[in-house]
Amino acid sequence: MIDFTRRPGDLNRLPASGQLAPPRGAPVVSQRPQFDGVCSVIAWSSVSSSISASIFGFSGVPQSATKPFFDELSGQRQAIPPIWMMRQAGRYLPEYRDVRAKAGGFLDLCFNPELAAEVTLQPIRRFGFDAAIIFSDILVIPYALGRSVRFEVGEGPRLEPPDDPAKVAALAPQADFGKLAPVFEALRIVRAALDPKVALIGFCGAPWTVATYMVAGQGTPDQAPARMMAYRHPEAFAKIIDILVENSIQYLLAQLAAGADALQIFDTWAGVLPPTEFACWSVEPTRRIVEGVRAKVPDAKIIGFPRGAGAQLPGYVETTGVNAVSIDWTAEPAFIRERVQTRVAVQDNLDPLVLITGGAALDRAVDNVLANFGQGRLIFNLGHGIQPETPIAHVEQMLKRVRG
Ligand code: CP3
């Protein structure tokens, strides 16, 4: 049953227009993208999907009906929006920095189950968030595919790039999931330690975003190497995407089997693509992942984060079948209310820079989010990851403002 209870301050947080979100289920114009020749390359080519979830001992989604975060995702609006933050385990926390220093490299931390579980739980202990996200990284999939992946201090990831068709042809089609066993073990440890009211989120990168790092061998300001490869060698690029789709499905299923309640697909660089390429390289692979996961776990709850998708969000939601979308701070509120929040839950979009700023600016920004999206299904979050320089007191201020 949907809970229409008002949230604290709802009355004085109406949007300027005074309009509320349309009721759930209101008709929405179909935005299903039309694929052209480029996309047909990936839509119909496929690597073998021979990996069985049974190798991970899959036994179904954990029962999560009592968690506010899970209920919001499942269609039951909560009086107070559930809250968590992208990158909530991270360098802004002194306790994270301590563990990180002990662990050695970043990947050493990701692959140490006890320490990864510990840093996953740190923000829950400190702030009482409604969801924990497992501590790992989107680049563990290329690592399990046998690619060299390193994180240089202060420089971000460095990978060995399959940047021409011959190198792509030599890519392993199948990840060695044994290499990711520590991630599954960390999920089990967190699951056992977590208050049953707190949800556990597993994740992967969307194929497009993971491919941008694989092809460039590092982060780039404009993802030019992947965009160029997709134009120049669409079939080779489609092969990378296909490999990532198939292995992401298995990875997400294994995370559900290890205790994740819900999954998030991070497409951090979706917003750099023109509409046709967005449909082809961001939407369609994500749709295939959602379909592949639901083929084994029909009620799997999945959140998409096509950062920067803007006007294409309704089409993304409609085509992929996600249960919720994470939106960034540039999203236009009335558009989101009317075209997106009528269909799925929205994970909102506080600007991480206003969280650094704090004070009255932060209060205003939190109030705006609640005014803009608080009448519908809302999971309070940031529009992207929390920045390392964010004061802890500002996170506390945000939480107090949201929870009243
Ligand atoms: O959210 C969480 O608390 C869970 C952990 C998490 C990390 N990365 C830990 C991390 C998650 C969900 C991610 C996702 C991720 N990783 C994305 C998608 C989301 C986003 O933020 O855009 C991307 C693009 C990556 C790739 C990545 N990992 C980059 C580009 C970098 C370097 C930049 C940086 O922030 O340092 C990382 C490293 C990374 N991943 C850190 C953390 C906590 C910092 C490493 C450290 O502690 O030294």
Residues whose N, C-alpha, C, O or C-beta is under 5 A from the ligand:
A	BS01	CP3	M85 M86 R87 Q88 A89 G90 F106 I133 I134 F135 S136 D137 I138 G156 P157 G219 F266 T268 G385
